[in-house]
Amino acid sequence: MQRNLLRVASAFLIVIGLTACSTVARAVDAAPVVVVTHVDVAPPRVAEALALLKGYAGTTRKEPGNLEVELLRQTNGNHFTLVERWANLATHENHVASPATRGFHQRFDAMLGSPHDERLYREL
């Protein structure tokens, strides 16, 4: 009898634990995501890259789930930073998979002086 009670109690605690983990995971997935991307453009292609980056930022601002896009340029330099805020991880992933984003990278990546550095953050 005690063993059965322990089994039932253990099963109950496992279900409660899994439910809590699932709830936390859903809350994290629903939280806004901030994407910070640093790019280093080959100096002879800065003007061309800037035009593409401005177009990308404008298109991205219109996408579902996008909350903000900022494009920054190092003073008189060839280094750019994009800061994007997305409603949640799923909207960012949809953006990355979109034909417009893939097309942008096909054109833009050839202008890079080094690989881009993209990092995802959660607001605290």
C-alpha positions as CSV (number, residue, x, y, z in Angstrom):
1,M,0.0,0.0,0.0
2,Q,2.8,2.4,0.9
3,R,4.7,1.6,-2.3
4,N,1.5,2.3,-4.4
5,L,1.1,5.6,-2.5
6,L,4.7,6.5,-3.2
7,R,4.3,5.6,-6.9
8,V,1.2,7.8,-7.2
9,A,2.8,10.6,-5.3
10,S,5.9,10.4,-7.5
11,A,3.9,10.3,-10.7
12,F,1.9,13.3,-9.5
13,L,5.1,15.3,-8.8
14,I,6.5,14.4,-12.2
15,V,3.4,15.6,-13.9
16,I,3.5,18.8,-11.8
17,G,7.2,19.3,-12.7
18,L,6.6,18.7,-16.4
19,T,3.7,21.1,-16.4
20,A,5.8,23.8,-14.7
21,C,8.6,23.3,-17.2
22,S,6.2,23.5,-20.1
23,T,4.7,26.7,-18.7
24,V,8.1,28.3,-18.2
25,A,9.1,27.3,-21.8
26,R,6.0,28.8,-23.2
27,A,6.6,32.0,-21.3
28,V,10.2,32.2,-22.6
29,D,9.1,31.6,-26.1
30,A,6.5,34.3,-25.8
31,A,9.0,36.9,-24.4
32,P,10.4,39.6,-26.7
33,V,13.7,38.8,-28.4
34,V,16.5,41.4,-29.1
35,V,18.8,40.5,-31.9
36,V,22.1,42.5,-32.1
37,T,24.2,41.9,-35.3
38,H,27.6,43.4,-36.0
39,V,28.9,43.5,-39.5
40,D,32.3,44.6,-40.9
41,V,31.9,45.6,-44.6
42,A,34.8,45.6,-47.1
43,P,35.8,49.3,-47.3
44,P,35.3,49.6,-51.1
45,R,31.7,48.4,-50.7
46,V,30.5,50.6,-47.9
47,A,28.1,52.7,-49.9
48,E,26.6,49.7,-51.6
49,A,26.2,47.9,-48.3
50,L,24.6,50.9,-46.6
51,A,22.0,51.0,-49.3
52,L,21.2,47.3,-48.8
53,L,21.1,47.7,-45.0
54,K,18.7,50.6,-45.2
55,G,16.5,48.6,-47.5
56,Y,16.7,45.6,-45.2
57,A,15.8,47.7,-42.2
58,G,12.8,49.2,-44.0
59,T,11.5,45.9,-45.1
60,T,12.0,44.3,-41.7
61,R,10.1,47.0,-39.9
62,K,7.0,46.0,-41.8
63,E,7.2,42.3,-40.9
64,P,4.7,40.8,-38.5
65,G,6.1,40.6,-35.0
66,N,8.8,43.2,-35.5
67,L,8.8,45.8,-32.8
68,E,11.9,47.9,-33.8
69,V,14.9,48.0,-36.1
70,E,17.8,50.4,-35.5
71,L,20.7,50.7,-37.9
72,L,23.9,52.2,-36.6
73,R,27.2,53.0,-38.3
74,Q,30.5,53.5,-36.6
75,T,31.6,57.1,-37.1
76,N,33.3,57.3,-40.6
77,G,33.8,53.5,-40.6
78,N,32.8,50.3,-42.3
79,H,31.3,48.7,-39.2
80,F,27.5,48.6,-38.8
81,T,25.3,47.3,-36.0
82,L,21.7,46.3,-36.4
83,V,19.4,46.1,-33.3
84,E,16.1,44.3,-33.9
85,R,13.4,43.7,-31.4
86,W,10.9,40.9,-32.1
87,A,7.7,40.0,-30.3
88,N,8.9,36.5,-29.6
89,L,11.4,33.9,-30.9
90,A,8.9,32.5,-33.4
91,T,8.5,35.8,-35.2
92,H,12.3,36.2,-35.4
93,E,12.6,32.6,-36.8
94,N,9.9,33.4,-39.4
95,H,11.8,36.5,-40.4
96,V,15.1,34.6,-40.8
97,A,13.4,32.0,-43.0
98,S,11.6,34.5,-45.2
99,P,12.5,34.9,-48.9
100,A,13.3,38.6,-48.4
101,T,15.8,37.9,-45.6
102,R,17.4,35.0,-47.4
103,G,17.7,37.2,-50.6
104,F,19.2,40.0,-48.5
105,H,21.9,37.7,-47.2
106,Q,22.7,36.3,-50.6
107,R,23.6,39.8,-51.8
108,F,25.0,41.3,-48.6
109,D,27.2,38.5,-47.4
110,A,29.5,38.9,-50.4
111,M,30.3,42.5,-49.1
112,L,31.5,41.4,-45.7
113,G,35.1,41.8,-44.6
114,S,34.5,39.2,-41.9
115,P,31.7,36.9,-40.8
116,H,28.8,38.7,-39.2
117,D,28.3,38.4,-35.4
118,E,24.6,37.9,-34.6
119,R,23.4,37.4,-31.0
120,L,20.0,36.9,-29.5
121,Y,19.1,38.4,-26.2
122,R,16.1,38.4,-23.8
123,E,15.0,41.6,-22.0
124,L,15.5,41.4,-18.3
